[in-house]
Amino acid sequence: MTLRLPPRRVLIALLATIVVLTPIVFFWVRSLVPNDLSPMAMGYADYGGGPESEHLHHGEDVSELTGPPSQKPDVAVELVARKERFDIPGRGPMDGFTLNHTSPGPRIVAQQGDLIQVTLHNDNVADGVTLHWHGVDVPNAEDGVAGVTQDAIKPGQSFVYRFLAKDAGTYWYHSHQVSHEQVQKGLYGVLIVQPRPDDVIAVVHTYDKVRTVNGEYGERRVAAPGPTARVRLINTDNGPMAAWVDGASYKVVAIDGTDVNAPTEVSGKKVLVTAGGRIDLEVPTSKPVRIGLGGGPTTLVIGAGDAPTGTEPRDEVDLLSYGSPQAIGFDPAKATRVFRYDIGRRIGFFDGKPGLRWWTINGHQYPDVPMFVVSEGDIVRMTIKNTSGQVHPMHLHGHHLVVLSRNGVKATGSPWWTDSLNVEDKETYEVAFVADNPGIWMDHCHNLPHAAQGLVTHLMYTGVTTKFHLGGGTDNQPE
């Protein structure tokens, strides 16, 4: 016997279903990221209290903001990106991506002031590739961000990057197309400007849960270059890495490519290298020393013979008070633009996918996030606050920031210039910089899966536009 609901009860049930489903459908539709999206049409303009401009969407295209177009390069490099199987010494073969058949790719070395020219060829990387010069304040057209400063380089295509090595320091390069996959699987390399005879490079990268140093697994050893070594630590992973020295004291002599003023000796402490960040250490090497790299079996030993083996120190070097004060060249109290960058999470949808905790910026989800608008010459202050429950390594392209305070405590040491800032949960940083590099610049979390999930926005200069789009026929996917 079949029971049938009275028509009135059926109607009430249908109405109740509609009431429940309507807001869900609304938020699902609203979460969809357009398939063909211009950065110029993203989100909403945040002028930071400065003048609103009629020229936000009119002016010079980013493709015109190039390095020297005709000067003969001092350093010329040809790189070929491939998807292929390669070997990790100490561990074995893996499937991933290479540059000139190696991962990490060839080390690029230049003198300060050199014109660097890198020609990138894509052999067979189906999604396309680019190269971003992490920490190098290049002209905007050379920044290597698919959908913002160029189109992804498809198989069989090439692209030429040209920029001056203005600032000495430790940098790295990596793909900025589907970067949460391509970087992790091998498309990265080291860039050093103004190398020193005592350099020791330690680029740390994790391939499918295998942590390596300079592409090799386990204890790795290098010869002592002299009585001291400048150890250039580069963290290419998605999370922070603790580093320390067993067998000697050390000094922190540079952060993200900028020298520390009057560094002092450190003993029994670790230093935090944030994701994407670089820390240079000065280490005495008259006896063998071991560089701890986040724990685990992969370490770097400098010198011949047995090196001490220790454990990760509990105490950490506080970069807010390390070193001695020095003039920074501008007055943050005279800021012409003041922004906030509040990182949170909320339940809902992202690009049609349901989730318990999606990232937000100032309460908004990508792509409806604030676009921070500046004009050339502005002094900019920004407060970065994290209440999301996870740590975020925040990376602004094209600029270096100086840290003014953390959790209300003012900086008292050497000016802490950074391009990759580790912001822990419940931390608040105040930073400042001068808007001196026109363009459209990504400002995102360098835990690359977080960026792929929408923790990304842009710093946009008035009078600069872009013709490039995310998605669409070019299928640009910068994260």
Beta strands, then each sheet from edge to edge (+ up, - down):
strand 1: 36-37
strand 2: 44-46
strand 3: 60-61
strand 4: 75-88
strand 5: 92-99
strand 6: 108-110
strand 7: 115-122
strand 8: 132-134
strand 9: 158-164
strand 10: 169-174
strand 11: 188-193
strand 12: 199-207
strand 13: 210-213
strand 14: 219-222
strand 15: 228-235
strand 16: 241-246
strand 17: 251-255
strand 18: 258-259
strand 19: 271-273
strand 20: 278-284
strand 21: 289-293
strand 22: 299-302
strand 23: 337-350
strand 24: 353-361
strand 25: 370-374
strand 26: 379-386
strand 27: 392-396
strand 28: 401-406
strand 29: 409-410
strand 30: 417-418
strand 31: 420-423
strand 32: 428-434
strand 33: 440-445
strand 34: 456-461
strand 35: 464-465
strand 36: 470-471
sheet 1: 1+ 36-
sheet 2: 2+ 25+ 34+ 33- 27+ 31-
sheet 3: 3+ 35+
sheet 4: 5+ 4- 7- 9+
sheet 5: 6+ 11+ 10- 8+
sheet 6: 13+ 12- 15- 20+ 17- 18+
sheet 7: 14+ 22+ 21- 16+ 19-
sheet 8: 24+ 23- 26- 32+ 28- 29+
sheet 9: 24+ 23- 26- 32+ 28- 30+
end
